[in-house]
C-alpha cells in the first residue's frame, strides 16, 4: 500500500499545479493515502522580511487548511490528511507552538532548512558550501535535528539528512551521528520520513542515507513515505524504492498508528 504524506502546493511560491491536480495524480497512481504538508509561514521573521517564494503567508494558512478540508469532502475514494511542514528555528518554539495549536493538523513534519540563518538547501545559496568545514557543518545540522525532535512539536522528521542535498558529504565516517540521532528520535517518539526527493537532487539518493535508516530500524522506529512533490507529476515518485529501503512492514500509515 503506497502512501505519500509530503505534498506541497503553489502557495509556497516554488511549487506548481492545483491541489486537485495533486489529488488526481495520486488517484491515477493507485495511492490510497496522501497528505498535504506545505511549508508553514516563516513565523520567525518579521512579516516584511518573509520570502513569498519560500513559504505561504500567514493569511494564506487558513485558506490552505480550508482547501484540504474541501478536497476531503469532494474525493471520498482516497484518504486525504491535513499536514504541515514546519521549520525548526531554535528559540522560536513558542511562536511555532501557537500556530500549530490554532489549526487541526493531522500531523506535523519537522524539518531543518536553516543553519544560523543560512538556507543551506537553497540553490541560490549553495556557494557557501565551498568554504565550510563539511564535518563541522554536519555536526551542527544533526545537533539542530536532535533539538527539533526533543522539542515535541513534530510527529515526523522530514528528509532527516537534507544537508547532503548538493552532494557535500564528510570524508569521515559519521555513523555515530546516525546512531545518536536515531536514539534521540526513538526517545522523542517521532517517526522518520523516507523522502524520495533526494533522488531528484544532486546527491541522487533517498533521504535519509541507508545507514541512517538501518540505525532507525535498530531503534524500532517506524517510517512514513514522502515524495516531497512540488508538482503533480512528482506525486508518489520513487516511493517503491523507499519501501524497499526499509521493508513494507516498517512503513506506518495513520490507520495503524
KOLPADO-760745 format. One record per residue: z, y, x of N, C-alpha, C in turn; residue in one letter. Coordinates in steps of 0.1 Angstrom, whole numbers, m for minus. Layout:
N
n_pz; n_py; n_px; ca_pz; ca_py; ca_px; c_pz; c_py; c_px; code
Z; Y; X; Z; Y; X; Z; Y; X; A $
...
***
This chain:
257
n_pz; n_py; n_px; ca_pz; ca_py; ca_px; c_pz; c_py; c_px; code
0; m12; 8; 0; 0; 0; 0; 12; 9; X $
m10; 21; 7; m11; 33; 15; m5; 45; 8; X $
3; 52; 16; 9; 64; 11; 6; 75; 21; X $
6; 88; 16; 3; 99; 25; 12; 111; 21; X $
22; 113; 28; 32; 123; 25; 31; 136; 32; X $
19; 138; 38; 18; 151; 46; 4; 157; 44; X $
3; 164; 32; m9; 171; 28; m7; 186; 28; X $
m16; 194; 33; m14; 208; 33; m23; 214; 22; X $
m22; 227; 21; m31; 234; 11; m36; 247; 17; X $
m46; 253; 11; m52; 265; 16; m42; 277; 17; X $
m31; 276; 10; m21; 287; 11; m16; 289; 25; X $
m17; 279; 33; m11; 281; 47; m20; 289; 56; X $
m32; 292; 51; m41; 300; 59; m49; 294; 70; X $
m47; 281; 72; m55; 273; 82; m59; 260; 77; X $
m60; 258; 63; m65; 246; 57; m75; 251; 46; X $
m83; 241; 41; m93; 245; 31; m93; 234; 20; X $
m99; 238; 9; m100; 229; m2; m90; 232; m12; X $
m93; 228; m25; m83; 230; m35; m73; 218; m35; X $
m62; 220; m41; m52; 209; m42; m57; 197; m50; X $
m65; 200; m61; m71; 190; m69; m81; 181; m60; X $
m88; 188; m51; m97; 180; m43; m89; 170; m34; X $
m78; 174; m29; m69; 165; m21; m65; 153; m30; X $
m61; 156; m42; m57; 145; m51; m69; 136; m53; X $
m80; 141; m56; m92; 132; m59; m96; 125; m47; X $
m94; 131; m35; m98; 123; m22; m89; 111; m21; X $
m76; 113; m24; m66; 102; m23; m69; 91; m33; X $
m72; 95; m45; m76; 85; m55; m88; 77; m52; X $
m98; 84; m46; m110; 77; m42; m108; 67; m31; X $
m97; 69; m23; m94; 60; m12; m84; 50; m15; X $
m80; 50; m28; m70; 40; m32; m56; 42; m28; X $
m53; 55; m24; m39; 58; m20; m31; 60; m33; X $
m20; 53; m34; m12; 53; m46; m1; 63; m47; X $
3; 69; m35; 13; 79; m35; 9; 90; m25; X $
10; 102; m29; 8; 113; m20; 19; 123; m21; X $
20; 131; m11; 30; 142; m11; 24; 155; m5; X $
24; 166; m12; 20; 178; m6; 32; 183; 2; X $
30; 187; 14; 40; 192; 23; 35; 204; 31; X $
32; 215; 24; 26; 226; 31; 37; 234; 39; X $
32; 242; 48; 41; 250; 56; 50; 260; 49; X $
63; 259; 51; 72; 268; 44; 69; 283; 50; X $
72; 293; 42; 70; 307; 47; 78; 309; 60; X $
74; 317; 68; 80; 320; 81; 93; 328; 79; X $
103; 321; 74; 115; 327; 69; 123; 334; 80; X $
121; 330; 93; 129; 336; 104; 124; 349; 109; X $
113; 354; 104; 107; 366; 108; 108; 377; 97; X $
108; 389; 101; 107; 400; 90; 93; 398; 83; X $
93; 402; 71; 80; 400; 63; 68; 405; 69; X $
69; 417; 76; 57; 423; 81; 52; 416; 94; X $
60; 407; 100; 56; 400; 112; 51; 386; 109; X $
51; 382; 97; 47; 368; 94; 32; 367; 94; X $
27; 356; 100; 13; 354; 101; 7; 347; 89; X $
m2; 353; 81; m7; 346; 70; m17; 335; 73; X $
m20; 333; 86; m29; 322; 90; m21; 310; 95; X $
m7; 311; 93; 1; 300; 98; 10; 294; 86; X $
12; 302; 76; 21; 297; 65; 19; 306; 53; X $
22; 300; 41; 22; 308; 29; 32; 319; 29; X $
31; 329; 20; 40; 339; 18; 52; 335; 9; X $
62; 342; 9; 74; 338; 0; 70; 339; m14; X $
61; 349; m17; 56; 350; m31; 47; 338; m36; X $
41; 332; m26; 33; 320; m29; 40; 307; m31; X $
53; 307; m26; 60; 294; m27; 63; 289; m41; X $
67; 298; m50; 68; 293; m64; 55; 289; m70; X $
44; 295; m66; 30; 291; m71; 27; 277; m66; X $
30; 275; m54; 28; 262; m48; 36; 251; m55; X $
48; 253; m58; 57; 244; m65; 51; 241; m79; X $
47; 252; m86; 42; 250; m99; 29; 242; m99; X $
20; 245; m89; 8; 237; m89; 10; 223; m87; X $
19; 219; m78; 22; 205; m76; 27; 199; m89; X $
36; 205; m96; 41; 200; m108; 30; 199; m119; X $
21; 208; m119; 10; 208; m128; 1; 196; m125; X $
m2; 193; m113; m10; 182; m109; m4; 169; m113; X $
9; 168; m112; 16; 156; m116; 14; 153; m131; X $
13; 163; m139; 11; 161; m153; m3; 157; m156; X $
m12; 162; m148; m27; 160; m151; m32; 147; m146; X $
m26; 142; m135; m30; 129; m128; m19; 119; m129; X $
m20; 110; m139; m10; 100; m141; m13; 87; m134; X $
m25; 86; m128; m28; 73; m121; m24; 73; m107; X $
m18; 84; m102; m14; 85; m88; 0; 92; m88; X $
9; 88; m79; 22; 94; m78; 21; 106; m69; X $
25; 118; m73; 24; 130; m65; 38; 135; m63; X $
42; 137; m50; 55; 142; m47; 54; 156; m43; X $
65; 164; m45; 66; 177; m41; 74; 178; m28; X $
67; 180; m17; 74; 182; m4; 71; 195; 2; X $
77; 197; 14; 75; 210; 21; 77; 206; 36; X $
69; 213; 45; 71; 211; 59; 79; 224; 64; X $
91; 222; 69; 99; 233; 73; 102; 233; 88; X $
99; 244; 94; 101; 246; 108; 116; 247; 111; X $
120; 241; 121; 134; 242; 126; 135; 254; 136; X $
143; 264; 133; 145; 275; 142; 160; 276; 144; X $
165; 274; 157; 179; 274; 159; 185; 288; 156; X $
196; 287; 149; 203; 299; 145; 199; 304; 131; X $
189; 298; 125; 184; 303; 112; 186; 292; 101; X $
195; 283; 104; 197; 272; 94; 201; 277; 80; X $
209; 287; 79; 214; 291; 66; 203; 297; 58; X $
194; 305; 65; 182; 310; 57; 174; 299; 52; X $
171; 289; 60; 163; 278; 56; 170; 270; 44; X $
183; 268; 45; 190; 261; 35; 189; 268; 22; X $
190; 281; 21; 189; 288; 9; 175; 286; 2; X $
165; 286; 10; 152; 284; 5; 150; 270; m1; X $
154; 261; 7; 153; 247; 3; 161; 243; m10; X $
172; 249; m11; 181; 246; m23; 176; 253; m36; X $
167; 263; m34; 162; 270; m46; 150; 263; m53; X $
145; 252; m47; 133; 245; m53; 136; 230; m53; X $
129; 224; m63; 132; 209; m65; 124; 200; m56; X $
125; 202; m43; 117; 194; m34; 121; 180; m34; X $
112; 171; m34; 115; 156; m34; 119; 152; m19; X $
113; 159; m10; 116; 156; 4; 112; 169; 13; X $
118; 169; 25; 116; 180; 34; 112; 174; 47; X $
100; 177; 52; 96; 173; 66; 101; 183; 75; X $
108; 178; 85; 113; 187; 96; 104; 187; 108; X $
101; 199; 113; 92; 200; 124; 96; 210; 134; X $
92; 208; 146; 94; 218; 157; 80; 223; 162; X $
77; 235; 159; 64; 241; 164; 66; 252; 174; X $
79; 256; 176; 82; 268; 185; 92; 265; 195; X $
90; 269; 207; 100; 268; 218; 102; 282; 223; X $
113; 288; 221; 116; 302; 225; 106; 312; 220; X $
101; 309; 207; 91; 318; 201; 77; 315; 204; X $
75; 306; 213; 61; 302; 217; 56; 291; 208; X $
45; 294; 201; 39; 284; 192; 31; 274; 201; X $
37; 264; 206; 31; 255; 216; 20; 247; 211; X $
18; 245; 198; 7; 237; 193; m4; 246; 188; X $
m3; 259; 190; m13; 268; 185; m25; 269; 196; X $
m37; 265; 192; m48; 266; 202; m49; 279; 209; X $
m46; 290; 203; m47; 303; 209; m36; 306; 219; X $
m26; 297; 220; m15; 299; 230; m14; 287; 240; X $
m25; 279; 241; m24; 267; 249; m24; 271; 264; X $
m29; 282; 268; m29; 285; 283; m16; 285; 289; X $
m5; 288; 281; 8; 288; 287; 12; 275; 293; X $
7; 264; 289; 10; 251; 295; 7; 251; 310; X $
m3; 258; 314; m8; 257; 328; 2; 262; 338; X $
12; 270; 334; 22; 274; 343; 36; 270; 339; X $
37; 260; 331; 50; 255; 326; 54; 242; 334; X $
66; 240; 336; 71; 227; 342; 71; 217; 330; X $
62; 208; 329; 60; 200; 318; 72; 191; 315; X $
79; 186; 325; 90; 177; 323; 102; 185; 316; X $
104; 197; 322; 115; 206; 316; 111; 210; 302; X $
98; 212; 299; 94; 216; 286; 96; 205; 276; X $
94; 192; 280; 96; 181; 271; 111; 180; 268; X $
120; 181; 278; 134; 181; 276; 139; 191; 266; X $
133; 203; 267; 136; 214; 258; 131; 211; 244; X $
119; 206; 243; 114; 202; 230; 122; 191; 223; X $
126; 181; 230; 133; 170; 224; 148; 174; 221; X $
153; 184; 229; 166; 189; 225; 166; 196; 212; X $
155; 203; 209; 153; 210; 196; 151; 200; 185; X $
144; 189; 188; 141; 179; 178; 154; 172; 174; X $
163; 169; 184; 176; 163; 181; 185; 173; 173; X $
184; 185; 177; 192; 195; 170; 187; 197; 155; X $
174; 196; 153; 169; 196; 140; 174; 185; 131; X $
173; 173; 137; 178; 161; 129; 193; 162; 126; X $
201; 167; 135; 215; 168; 133; 219; 179; 122; X $
209; 188; 120; 212; 199; 110; 213; 194; 96; X $
209; 181; 93; 209; 175; 80; 201; 183; 69; X $
191; 191; 74; 183; 198; 65; 170; 191; 61; X $
167; 180; 69; 155; 173; 67; 156; 158; 64; X $
146; 153; 56; 146; 139; 53; 138; 131; 62; X $
127; 137; 67; 117; 130; 76; 114; 139; 88; X $
114; 134; 100; 110; 142; 111; 95; 140; 113; X $
88; 151; 112; 73; 151; 112; 68; 152; 127; X $
57; 145; 129; 50; 144; 142; 60; 147; 154; X $
69; 137; 156; 81; 140; 164; 78; 140; 179; X $
66; 140; 184; 63; 143; 198; 51; 152; 198; X $
51; 162; 189; 39; 171; 188; 37; 178; 201; X $
46; 179; 210; 45; 186; 223; 33; 181; 231; X $
29; 168; 228; 19; 162; 236; 5; 166; 231; X $
4; 174; 221; m9; 176; 213; m21; 179; 223; X $
m19; 187; 233; m30; 191; 241; m32; 183; 254; X $
m24; 171; 254; m26; 162; 265; m17; 165; 277; X $
m8; 175; 276; 1; 177; 287; 13; 168; 286; X $
14; 159; 295; 25; 149; 294; 31; 148; 308; X $
44; 145; 308; 51; 144; 321; 46; 132; 329; X $
46; 133; 342; 43; 122; 351; 54; 112; 351; X $
66; 117; 349; 78; 109; 349; 80; 101; 337; X $
87; 90; 338; 90; 81; 326; 100; 89; 317; X $
97; 90; 304; 105; 97; 295; 111; 88; 284; X $
111; 75; 287; 117; 66; 277; 131; 69; 273; X $
139; 75; 283; 152; 79; 280; 153; 90; 268; X $
143; 99; 268; 142; 108; 258; 139; 102; 244; X $
130; 92; 244; 127; 85; 232; 140; 77; 227; X $
147; 71; 236; 159; 63; 233; 170; 72; 227; X $
172; 83; 234; 183; 92; 229; 179; 99; 216; X $
167; 102; 214; 162; 109; 202; 163; 99; 190; X $
158; 87; 192; 158; 77; 182; 173; 74; 177; X $
182; 74; 187; 196; 72; 183; 202; 84; 175; X $
198; 96; 178; 202; 108; 170; 196; 107; 156; X $
183; 103; 155; 176; 101; 142; 184; 91; 134; X $
188; 80; 140; 195; 69; 133; 208; 75; 127; X $
216; 82; 135; 229; 87; 131; 227; 98; 121; X $
216; 105; 121; 213; 116; 112; 208; 111; 98; X $
203; 98; 98; 198; 92; 86; 185; 97; 82; X $
177; 102; 92; 163; 106; 88; 153; 95; 91; X $
142; 96; 84; 130; 88; 86; 121; 94; 96; X $
112; 87; 102; 103; 92; 112; 88; 91; 106; X $
81; 101; 108; 67; 101; 103; 58; 96; 113; X $
49; 87; 109; 38; 82; 117; 26; 91; 113; X $
22; 101; 122; 13; 111; 118; 0; 109; 126; X $
m11; 107; 118; m23; 103; 124; m32; 115; 129; X $
m27; 127; 127; m35; 139; 131; m36; 140; 147; X $
m27; 133; 154; m28; 133; 168; m41; 126; 173; X $
m46; 117; 165; m59; 111; 168; m71; 121; 167; X $
m69; 132; 160; m79; 142; 159; m76; 154; 168; X $
m66; 153; 176; m62; 163; 186; m66; 159; 200; X $
m66; 168; 210; m70; 165; 223; m62; 153; 229; X $
m50; 150; 226; m42; 139; 231; m48; 126; 227; X $
m54; 125; 215; m61; 113; 210; m52; 101; 207; X $
m40; 104; 203; m31; 93; 199; m22; 97; 187; X $
m17; 87; 180; m8; 90; 169; 5; 96; 174; X $
11; 104; 166; 25; 109; 168; 34; 100; 160; X $
45; 94; 166; 48; 95; 180; 42; 84; 188; X $
44; 85; 202; 40; 76; 211; 45; 62; 208; X $
37; 51; 211; 41; 38; 206; 55; 34; 212; X $
58; 39; 224; 72; 35; 230; 83; 42; 222; X $
80; 54; 217; 90; 61; 209; 91; 53; 195; X $
80; 49; 190; 80; 41; 178; 89; 28; 180; X $
87; 22; 191; 95; 10; 194; 110; 13; 195; X $
114; 24; 201; 128; 27; 201; 133; 30; 187; X $
125; 36; 179; 129; 38; 165; 131; 24; 157; X $
122; 15; 160; 123; 2; 154; 136; m5; 159; X $
139; m3; 171; 151; m9; 177; 163; m4; 170; X $
162; 9; 165; 174; 15; 158; 174; 12; 143; X $
164; 5; 139; 163; 2; 124; 159; 13; 116; X $
152; 23; 121; 147; 35; 114; 135; 31; 106; X $
134; 36; 94; 122; 35; 86; 112; 46; 89; X $
99; 43; 85; 88; 53; 88; 82; 57; 75; X $
76; 69; 75; 67; 73; 65; 53; 75; 71; X $
43; 77; 63; 29; 79; 68; 24; 93; 64; X $
17; 99; 73; 12; 113; 70; m1; 115; 78; X $
m12; 119; 71; m24; 123; 77; m24; 137; 82; X $
m15; 145; 77; m14; 159; 81; m27; 166; 78; X $
m33; 162; 66; m46; 167; 62; m46; 182; 59; X $
m56; 189; 66; m58; 203; 63; m71; 205; 56; X $
m78; 194; 52; m90; 194; 44; m90; 181; 36; X $
m97; 181; 25; m97; 169; 16; m103; 157; 23; X $
m112; 158; 32; m118; 147; 39; m108; 140; 48; X $
m98; 147; 52; m88; 141; 62; m77; 134; 54; X $
m76; 134; 41; m66; 128; 34; m66; 113; 37; X $
m55; 107; 40; m54; 93; 43; m61; 88; 56; X $
m66; 97; 64; m74; 93; 76; m66; 86; 86; X $
m71; 74; 90; m65; 65; 100; m51; 60; 97; X $
m47; 60; 84; m33; 55; 81; m32; 40; 83; X $
m43; 33; 83; m43; 19; 86; m39; 16; 100; X $
m43; 25; 109; m39; 24; 123; m24; 27; 125; X $
m18; 36; 117; m4; 39; 117; 4; 27; 113; X $
m1; 21; 102; 6; 9; 97; 7; m2; 107; X $
m4; m4; 114; m4; m14; 125; 6; m11; 136; X $
8; 2; 138; 17; 6; 149; 31; 2; 147; X $
35; 2; 134; 49; m1; 131; 52; m13; 122; X $
42; m19; 116; 43; m31; 107; 46; m26; 93; X $
38; m32; 83; 39; m27; 69; 53; m27; 64; X $
62; m37; 67; 75; m38; 61; 84; m26; 66; X $
80; m19; 76; 89; m8; 81; 85; 5; 74; X $
74; 5; 66; 69; 18; 60; 77; 20; 47; X $
83; 32; 46; 92; 35; 35; 84; 43; 24; X $
84; 38; 12; 80; 46; 0; 92; 51; m7; X $
90; 62; m14; 101; 67; m22; 105; 58; m33; X $
96; 48; m36; 100; 38; m46; 111; 29; m41; X $
112; 27; m27; 122; 18; m22; 131; 25; m13; X $
133; 38; m14; 142; 44; m5; 156; 42; m10; X $
***
